[in-house]
Amino acid sequence: LALPAPSVARCALSSLMPLVGCLVACRELMDMAITTKETGSALSHFKDLFNAIDVISLGIMLLNIYQWISIVYQAEAFDLDLRYAVYSSLTGTDETGGHVNWLELHDEIGTNMTQVGVTLSLASALHFLGKYGLALPSSQVGDIFHKINEYGASIYNYKFSAGLSIVLMLLRILKLMDFHPDIGMITRTLREAGTDLINFTILAFIIVAIYTFMGHLLFGAATDMFSLYSSALLTCFVMMIGDTAFAEEIPNLGNTYAQISGYVFFYSYMILVFLILLSALLAIVVAAMDAVKESNRNSGLPQRDVPSDVTDMLGYLVDWLYSMVHRPDNKTT
């Protein structure tokens, strides 16, 4: 089977992915078995948050493989005809049947129009039928669109889980970067500040939730930014990171009392959340990073930075290449 180069590469990678996923899953199970043997409990393996992230990521990756195989083997080829006789079964002289039946083409005319590429749109026909609440005359067309919708939903679910898997893989990469004192600074800082970050998240969630409900109650009828709970939560979140679009909407809220409420809501939220809470978050992260740096200095290990390590690696590579070229057996006599 002669396939273009991109298709061959895609087939090769698609075949390699299940094998790699199974091998990584087996390795994770072996690590879990070793931890269980040493501690007597499998739950001890999950005391490290990154181990739990590994297991969840592997589970979602295996789910992605299963979803993709199911989509490939269950999908059918949708060969849509240019023209369907969706009006032929409709009769009558009333507003629905009679008018719709006018769109029915004569067989010979329809054939000739199909040959020259002039035909009625299937989507337009279905839209016209739906406008009058009519059932689809052709069950074949209905089955085709039903299957298309099913496979479309399956592909969307696959893409969603694949996106989540990529995010978890990013966290796993951060875990693997922990070997270097400088590159692993982020992961060690998160470990150091883990408890404080959880407490901060709980407090921030409570405050933002209260302001979300209050904003929806006060301004939901006056602006789209708080018309729904979801939009109100999004507005409060973007305000938390410095967005001031709501301040421009305050003069349009209505009477003077609504505008005063808007200004009080906006400035109290910005002071409490944007200034105080985010400053506390920054203080937590900075304190944890200082503790990690102090621990690195007290570890007794040589202090290295990334540029020095890269320079040393390049030097080792050059020395190795030089030694390979100037080996005694390569010299000419």
C-alpha contacts under 8 A as a table, 3 or more apart, distances in Angstrom:
res1	aa1	res2	aa2	distance
3	L	7	S	6.06
3	L	8	V	6.01
4	P	7	S	5.38
4	P	8	V	6.31
5	A	8	V	5.11
5	A	9	A	6.21
6	P	9	A	5.15
6	P	10	R	6.10
7	S	10	R	4.98
7	S	11	C	6.06
8	V	11	C	5.12
8	V	12	A	6.16
9	A	12	A	5.08
9	A	13	L	6.18
10	R	13	L	5.17
10	R	14	S	5.95
11	C	14	S	5.04
11	C	15	S	6.09
12	A	15	S	5.18
12	A	16	L	6.15
13	L	16	L	4.94
13	L	17	M	6.03
14	S	17	M	5.33
14	S	18	P	7.40
15	S	18	P	6.37
15	S	19	L	7.29
16	L	19	L	5.33
16	L	20	V	6.22
17	M	20	V	5.20
17	M	21	G	6.07
17	M	65	I	7.80
18	P	21	G	5.02
18	P	22	C	6.14
18	P	62	L	7.61
18	P	65	I	6.47
19	L	22	C	5.26
19	L	23	L	6.23
20	V	23	L	5.11
20	V	24	V	6.13
21	G	24	V	5.28
21	G	25	A	6.09
21	G	58	L	7.27
21	G	61	M	7.09
21	G	62	L	6.54
22	C	25	A	5.04
22	C	26	C	6.13
22	C	62	L	7.89
23	L	26	C	5.12
23	L	27	R	6.28
24	V	27	R	5.06
24	V	28	E	6.25
24	V	58	L	7.73
25	A	28	E	5.10
25	A	29	L	6.22
25	A	58	L	6.39
26	C	29	L	5.04
26	C	30	M	6.20
27	R	30	M	5.04
27	R	31	D	6.32
28	E	31	D	5.10
28	E	32	M	6.22
28	E	54	D	7.95
28	E	55	V	7.43
29	L	32	M	4.98
29	L	33	A	6.10
30	M	33	A	4.98
30	M	34	I	6.21
31	D	34	I	5.12
31	D	35	T	6.25
32	M	35	T	5.11
32	M	36	T	6.10
32	M	42	A	6.55
32	M	45	H	5.98
33	A	36	T	5.01
33	A	37	K	6.13
33	A	42	A	7.37
34	I	37	K	5.10
34	I	38	E	6.21
35	T	38	E	5.15
35	T	39	T	5.98
35	T	40	G	7.68
35	T	41	S	7.54
35	T	42	A	6.71
35	T	44	S	6.90
35	T	45	H	5.92
36	T	39	T	5.33
36	T	40	G	4.92
36	T	41	S	4.82
36	T	42	A	4.65
36	T	43	L	7.85
36	T	44	S	7.16
36	T	45	H	7.34
37	K	40	G	5.42
37	K	41	S	7.54
39	T	42	A	7.85
39	T	44	S	6.90
41	S	44	S	5.73
41	S	45	H	7.97
42	A	45	H	5.76
42	A	46	F	7.81
43	L	46	F	5.47
43	L	47	K	7.12
44	S	47	K	5.40
45	H	48	D	6.79
45	H	51	N	6.75
45	H	52	A	7.95
46	F	49	L	6.24
46	F	50	F	7.95
46	F	51	N	5.64
46	F	52	A	5.32
47	K	51	N	7.72
48	D	51	N	5.50
48	D	52	A	6.99
49	L	52	A	5.23
49	L	53	I	6.37
50	F	53	I	4.82
50	F	54	D	6.13
50	F	171	L	7.88
50	F	172	R	7.11
50	F	175	K	6.89
51	N	54	D	4.97
51	N	55	V	6.41
52	A	55	V	5.20
52	A	56	I	6.24
53	I	56	I	5.15
53	I	57	S	5.93
53	I	168	L	6.79
53	I	171	L	7.70
53	I	172	R	7.30
54	D	57	S	5.13
54	D	58	L	6.10
54	D	168	L	7.84
54	D	172	R	6.67
55	V	58	L	5.19
55	V	59	G	6.14
56	I	59	G	5.09
56	I	60	I	6.24
57	S	60	I	5.23
57	S	61	M	6.08
57	S	165	S	5.82
57	S	168	L	5.65
57	S	169	M	6.75
58	L	61	M	4.96
58	L	62	L	6.16
59	G	62	L	5.27
59	G	63	L	6.20
60	I	63	L	4.85
60	I	64	N	6.13
60	I	161	S	6.76
60	I	162	A	7.76
60	I	165	S	6.08
61	M	64	N	5.00
61	M	65	I	6.41
61	M	162	A	7.42
61	M	165	S	6.25
62	L	65	I	5.08
62	L	66	Y	6.34
63	L	66	Y	5.09
63	L	67	Q	6.08
64	N	67	Q	5.02
64	N	68	W	6.10
64	N	158	Y	6.28
64	N	161	S	6.72
64	N	162	A	6.35
65	I	68	W	5.28
65	I	69	I	6.23
66	Y	69	I	5.23
66	Y	70	S	6.13
67	Q	70	S	5.11
67	Q	71	I	6.15
67	Q	154	S	7.85
67	Q	158	Y	6.24
68	W	71	I	5.06
68	W	72	V	6.18
68	W	158	Y	7.13
69	I	72	V	5.20
69	I	73	Y	6.16
70	S	73	Y	5.36
70	S	74	Q	5.76
71	I	74	Q	5.40
71	I	75	A	5.68
71	I	151	Y	7.32
71	I	154	S	7.22
71	I	155	I	7.38
72	V	75	A	5.65
75	A	151	Y	7.12
78	F	144	I	7.36
81	D	84	Y	6.89
82	L	114	T	6.92
82	L	119	T	6.90
82	L	121	S	7.99
82	L	122	L	7.84
83	R	114	T	7.26
83	R	119	T	6.41
83	R	120	L	6.66
83	R	121	S	7.59
83	R	122	L	6.95
84	Y	122	L	7.10
85	A	88	S	5.65
85	A	104	E	7.36
85	A	138	S	7.75
86	V	89	S	7.15
86	V	125	A	7.51
86	V	136	L	7.28
86	V	137	P	5.72
86	V	138	S	6.05
87	Y	90	L	5.56
87	Y	100	V	6.53
87	Y	101	N	5.53
87	Y	103	L	6.80
87	Y	104	E	5.41
87	Y	137	P	7.36
88	S	91	T	7.86
88	S	101	N	6.81
88	S	104	E	6.08
89	S	137	P	6.42
90	L	97	G	5.43
90	L	98	G	7.58
90	L	100	V	7.15
90	L	101	N	5.80
90	L	137	P	7.83
91	T	97	G	5.15
91	T	98	G	5.98
91	T	101	N	6.25
92	G	96	T	7.92
92	G	97	G	4.97
92	G	98	G	4.78
92	G	101	N	7.97
93	T	96	T	7.81
93	T	97	G	6.25
93	T	98	G	4.13
93	T	99	H	7.37
94	D	97	G	5.86
94	D	98	G	5.35
94	D	99	H	7.43
95	E	98	G	6.05
95	E	99	H	5.95
96	T	99	H	5.74
96	T	100	V	6.15
96	T	132	Y	6.35
97	G	100	V	5.29
97	G	101	N	5.97
98	G	101	N	5.20
98	G	102	W	6.59
99	H	102	W	5.37
99	H	103	L	7.55
100	V	103	L	5.79
100	V	104	E	7.71
100	V	128	F	7.99
100	V	129	L	7.75
101	N	104	E	5.43
105	L	109	I	6.45
105	L	110	G	5.52
106	H	109	I	5.15
106	H	110	G	5.75
107	D	110	G	5.08
107	D	111	T	6.04
108	E	111	T	5.12
108	E	112	N	6.22
109	I	112	N	5.18
109	I	113	M	6.03
110	G	113	M	5.07
110	G	114	T	6.03
110	G	119	T	7.40
111	T	114	T	5.09
111	T	115	Q	6.23
112	N	115	Q	5.05
112	N	116	V	6.47
113	M	116	V	5.29
113	M	117	G	6.08
113	M	118	V	4.83
113	M	119	T	5.90
114	T	117	G	4.92
114	T	118	V	5.60
114	T	119	T	5.62
115	Q	118	V	7.55
120	L	124	S	7.56
120	L	125	A	7.37
121	S	124	S	5.11
121	S	125	A	6.21
122	L	125	A	5.06
122	L	126	L	6.22
123	A	126	L	5.17
123	A	127	H	6.14
124	S	127	H	5.01
124	S	128	F	6.13
125	A	128	F	5.09
125	A	129	L	6.26
126	L	129	L	5.10
126	L	130	G	6.10
126	L	136	L	7.51
127	H	130	G	5.09
127	H	131	K	6.18
128	F	131	K	5.13
128	F	132	Y	6.98
129	L	132	Y	5.61
129	L	133	G	6.40
129	L	134	L	5.34
129	L	135	A	7.28
129	L	136	L	7.20
130	G	133	G	4.83
130	G	134	L	5.84
130	G	135	A	7.62
131	K	134	L	7.69
136	L	139	S	6.83
136	L	141	V	7.98
136	L	142	G	6.87
138	S	141	V	5.55
138	S	142	G	6.65
139	S	142	G	4.97
139	S	143	D	6.08
140	Q	143	D	5.19
140	Q	144	I	6.29
141	V	144	I	5.12
141	V	145	F	6.37
142	G	145	F	5.34
142	G	146	H	6.04
143	D	146	H	4.98
143	D	147	K	6.14
144	I	147	K	5.30
144	I	148	I	6.20
145	F	148	I	4.91
145	F	149	N	6.15
146	H	149	N	5.20
146	H	150	E	6.29
147	K	150	E	4.98
147	K	151	Y	6.17
148	I	151	Y	5.30
148	I	152	G	5.98
149	N	152	G	4.97
149	N	153	A	6.17
150	E	153	A	5.20
150	E	154	S	6.29
151	Y	154	S	4.90
151	Y	155	I	6.14
152	G	155	I	5.19
152	G	156	Y	6.24
153	A	156	Y	5.06
153	A	157	N	6.20
154	S	157	N	5.14
154	S	158	Y	6.20
155	I	158	Y	4.98
155	I	159	K	6.20
156	Y	159	K	5.09
156	Y	160	F	6.16
157	N	160	F	5.09
157	N	161	S	6.23
158	Y	161	S	5.32
158	Y	162	A	6.00
159	K	162	A	4.93
159	K	163	G	6.08
160	F	163	G	5.19
160	F	164	L	6.36
161	S	164	L	5.04
161	S	165	S	6.08
162	A	165	S	4.94
162	A	166	I	6.29
163	G	166	I	5.14
163	G	167	V	6.52
164	L	167	V	5.20
164	L	168	L	6.40
165	S	168	L	5.13
165	S	169	M	6.12
166	I	169	M	4.95
166	I	170	L	6.29
167	V	170	L	5.12
167	V	171	L	6.67
168	L	171	L	5.09
168	L	172	R	6.33
169	M	172	R	4.88
169	M	173	I	6.18
170	L	173	I	5.06
170	L	174	L	6.41
171	L	174	L	5.06
171	L	175	K	6.42
172	R	175	K	4.95
172	R	176	L	6.38
173	I	176	L	5.03
173	I	177	M	6.25
174	L	177	M	5.07
174	L	178	D	6.79
174	L	184	G	7.23
174	L	186	I	7.76
174	L	187	T	6.40
175	K	178	D	5.45
175	K	184	G	7.67
175	K	187	T	6.47
176	L	179	F	6.74
177	M	180	H	6.41
177	M	183	I	5.98
177	M	184	G	5.19
178	D	181	P	7.20
178	D	183	I	6.67
178	D	184	G	3.86
178	D	185	M	7.32
178	D	187	T	6.56
178	D	188	R	7.36
179	F	183	I	7.77
179	F	184	G	6.33
180	H	183	I	5.29
180	H	184	G	5.41
181	P	184	G	5.56
181	P	185	M	6.29
181	P	296	N	7.07
181	P	304	R	7.65
181	P	305	D	7.96
182	D	185	M	5.25
182	D	305	D	6.52
182	D	306	V	7.15
183	I	186	I	7.24
183	I	306	V	7.72
184	G	187	T	5.56
184	G	188	R	6.30
185	M	188	R	5.32
185	M	189	T	5.93
185	M	289	M	7.40
185	M	292	V	7.33
186	I	189	T	5.07
186	I	190	L	6.22
187	T	190	L	5.12
187	T	191	R	6.27
188	R	191	R	5.02
188	R	192	E	6.12
188	R	292	V	6.76
189	T	192	E	5.04
189	T	193	A	6.12
189	T	285	V	7.10
189	T	288	A	5.46
189	T	289	M	5.23
189	T	292	V	6.35
190	L	193	A	5.17
190	L	194	G	5.57
190	L	285	V	7.86
190	L	288	A	7.72
191	R	194	G	5.07
192	E	195	T	7.91
192	E	288	A	5.61
192	E	289	M	7.96
192	E	291	A	7.87
192	E	292	V	7.47
193	A	196	D	5.38
193	A	197	L	5.92
193	A	284	I	6.71
193	A	285	V	6.64
193	A	288	A	5.49
194	G	197	L	5.19
194	G	198	I	6.30
195	T	198	I	5.20
195	T	199	N	6.37
196	D	199	N	5.15
196	D	200	F	6.10
196	D	284	I	6.95
197	L	200	F	4.98
197	L	201	T	6.04
197	L	281	L	7.60
197	L	284	I	7.46
198	I	201	T	5.08
198	I	202	I	6.35
199	N	202	I	5.28
199	N	203	L	6.39
200	F	203	L	5.21
200	F	204	A	6.01
200	F	281	L	7.17
201	T	204	A	5.12
201	T	205	F	5.96
202	I	205	F	5.21
202	I	206	I	6.34
203	L	206	I	5.28
203	L	207	I	6.39
204	A	207	I	5.24
204	A	208	V	6.05
204	A	273	V	7.74
204	A	277	L	7.26
205	F	208	V	5.23
205	F	209	A	5.91
206	I	209	A	5.18
206	I	210	I	6.26
207	I	210	I	5.25
207	I	211	Y	6.37
207	I	273	V	7.98
208	V	211	Y	5.16
208	V	212	T	6.00
208	V	233	L	7.69
208	V	236	C	6.72
208	V	237	F	7.70
209	A	212	T	4.93
209	A	213	F	6.35
209	A	233	L	7.42
210	I	213	F	5.42
210	I	214	M	6.17
211	Y	214	M	4.95
211	Y	215	G	5.85
211	Y	236	C	7.36
211	Y	269	Y	7.59
212	T	215	G	5.21
212	T	216	H	6.21
212	T	229	Y	7.09
212	T	232	A	5.47
212	T	233	L	5.41
212	T	236	C	6.43
213	F	216	H	5.14
213	F	217	L	6.14
213	F	229	Y	7.18
213	F	232	A	7.68
214	M	217	L	5.11
214	M	218	L	6.11
215	G	218	L	5.23
215	G	219	F	5.62
215	G	220	G	6.87
215	G	226	F	6.16
215	G	232	A	6.70
215	G	265	F	7.71
216	H	219	F	5.55
216	H	220	G	4.48
216	H	226	F	4.87
216	H	227	S	6.20
216	H	228	L	6.78
216	H	229	Y	6.52
216	H	232	A	6.11
217	L	220	G	5.84
218	L	221	A	7.76
218	L	258	A	7.81
218	L	261	S	7.86
219	F	222	A	5.22
219	F	223	T	6.14
219	F	226	F	6.01
219	F	227	S	7.32
219	F	253	L	7.28
219	F	258	A	7.96
219	F	262	G	7.91
220	G	223	T	5.90
220	G	224	D	6.87
220	G	225	M	7.49
220	G	226	F	4.56
220	G	227	S	3.99
220	G	228	L	6.89
221	A	224	D	7.80
221	A	226	F	7.88
221	A	227	S	6.16
222	A	227	S	7.71
222	A	252	N	7.94
222	A	253	L	5.51
222	A	254	G	7.40
223	T	226	F	6.04
223	T	227	S	6.25
223	T	249	E	7.65
223	T	253	L	7.05
224	D	227	S	4.76
224	D	228	L	7.66
224	D	231	S	7.60
225	M	228	L	7.78
225	M	231	S	5.73
225	M	232	A	5.93
225	M	235	T	6.23
225	M	246	F	7.63
226	F	229	Y	6.86
226	F	231	S	5.66
226	F	232	A	4.20
226	F	235	T	7.27
227	S	231	S	6.68
227	S	232	A	6.87
228	L	231	S	5.18
228	L	232	A	5.99
229	Y	232	A	5.00
229	Y	233	L	6.07
230	S	233	L	5.16
230	S	234	L	6.25
231	S	234	L	5.00
231	S	235	T	6.08
232	A	235	T	5.03
232	A	236	C	6.21
233	L	236	C	5.16
233	L	237	F	6.15
234	L	237	F	5.05
234	L	238	V	6.27
235	T	238	V	5.35
235	T	239	M	6.13
235	T	246	F	7.87
236	C	239	M	5.01
236	C	240	M	6.15
237	F	240	M	5.01
237	F	241	I	6.79
238	V	241	I	5.28
238	V	242	G	6.54
238	V	243	D	5.37
239	M	242	G	5.08
239	M	243	D	4.53
239	M	244	T	6.29
239	M	270	M	7.24
239	M	274	F	7.61
240	M	243	D	7.17
240	M	270	M	6.98
240	M	273	V	6.17
240	M	274	F	5.14
241	I	274	F	6.69
242	G	274	F	6.88
243	D	246	F	7.94
244	T	247	A	5.47
244	T	248	E	7.25
245	A	248	E	5.47
245	A	249	E	6.94
246	F	249	E	5.07
246	F	250	I	6.53
246	F	266	F	7.66
247	A	250	I	5.38
247	A	262	G	7.94
247	A	263	Y	7.45
247	A	266	F	6.94
248	E	251	P	6.93
249	E	252	N	5.45
249	E	253	L	6.73
250	I	253	L	5.35
250	I	259	Q	5.64
250	I	262	G	5.72
250	I	263	Y	6.99
251	P	254	G	7.21
251	P	259	Q	6.10
252	N	259	Q	7.86
253	L	258	A	6.01
253	L	259	Q	6.00
253	L	262	G	7.81
254	G	258	A	5.97
254	G	259	Q	6.77
255	N	258	A	5.46
255	N	259	Q	6.46
256	T	259	Q	5.10
256	T	260	I	6.14
257	Y	260	I	5.10
257	Y	261	S	6.13
258	A	261	S	5.05
258	A	262	G	6.10
259	Q	262	G	4.90
259	Q	263	Y	6.27
260	I	263	Y	5.23
260	I	264	V	6.18
261	S	264	V	5.14
261	S	265	F	5.96
262	G	265	F	5.08
262	G	266	F	6.02
263	Y	266	F	5.12
263	Y	267	Y	6.03
264	V	267	Y	5.53
264	V	268	S	5.85
265	F	268	S	5.47
265	F	269	Y	6.03
266	F	269	Y	5.28
266	F	270	M	6.16
267	Y	270	M	5.04
267	Y	271	I	6.06
268	S	271	I	5.24
268	S	272	L	5.99
269	Y	272	L	5.23
269	Y	273	V	5.63
269	Y	274	F	7.21
270	M	273	V	5.48
270	M	274	F	4.79
270	M	275	L	6.44
271	I	274	F	5.83
271	I	275	L	5.06
271	I	276	I	6.39
272	L	275	L	6.04
272	L	276	I	5.22
272	L	277	L	6.38
273	V	276	I	5.65
273	V	277	L	4.77
273	V	278	L	6.45
274	F	277	L	6.18
274	F	278	L	5.59
274	F	279	S	7.78
275	L	278	L	5.86
275	L	279	S	5.93
276	I	279	S	5.17
276	I	280	A	6.23
277	L	280	A	5.06
277	L	281	L	6.29
278	L	281	L	4.87
278	L	282	L	6.15
279	S	282	L	5.04
279	S	283	A	6.16
280	A	283	A	5.00
280	A	284	I	6.24
281	L	284	I	5.14
281	L	285	V	6.38
282	L	285	V	5.23
282	L	286	V	6.08
283	A	286	V	5.15
283	A	287	A	6.00
284	I	287	A	5.30
284	I	288	A	6.23
285	V	288	A	5.18
285	V	289	M	6.11
286	V	289	M	5.07
286	V	290	D	6.13
287	A	290	D	5.16
287	A	291	A	6.27
288	A	291	A	5.06
288	A	292	V	6.27
289	M	292	V	5.03
289	M	293	K	6.19
290	D	293	K	5.11
290	D	294	E	6.13
291	A	294	E	5.11
291	A	295	S	6.15
292	V	295	S	5.01
292	V	296	N	6.25
293	K	296	N	5.05
293	K	297	R	6.31
294	E	297	R	5.11
294	E	298	N	6.25
295	S	298	N	5.13
295	S	299	S	6.07
296	N	299	S	5.18
296	N	300	G	7.72
296	N	301	L	7.57
297	R	300	G	6.69
297	R	301	L	7.65
297	R	303	Q	7.51
304	R	308	S	6.76
304	R	309	D	7.11
305	D	308	S	5.57
305	D	309	D	6.43
306	V	309	D	5.11
306	V	310	V	6.18
307	P	310	V	5.12
307	P	311	T	6.12
308	S	311	T	5.07
308	S	312	D	6.17
309	D	312	D	5.10
309	D	313	M	6.18
310	V	313	M	5.09
310	V	314	L	6.23
311	T	314	L	5.20
311	T	315	G	6.14
312	D	315	G	4.94
312	D	316	Y	6.15
313	M	316	Y	5.10
313	M	317	L	6.19
314	L	317	L	4.99
314	L	318	V	6.17
315	G	318	V	5.15
315	G	319	D	6.16
316	Y	319	D	5.12
316	Y	320	W	6.12
317	L	320	W	5.12
317	L	321	L	6.22
318	V	321	L	5.17
318	V	322	Y	6.06
319	D	322	Y	5.05
319	D	323	S	6.11
320	W	323	S	5.13
320	W	324	M	6.20
321	L	324	M	5.08
321	L	325	V	6.25
322	Y	325	V	5.24
322	Y	326	H	6.11
323	S	326	H	5.23
323	S	327	R	5.87
324	M	327	R	5.57
325	V	330	N	6.95
326	H	330	N	6.33
326	H	331	K	6.92
327	R	330	N	5.40
327	R	331	K	6.94
328	P	331	K	5.49
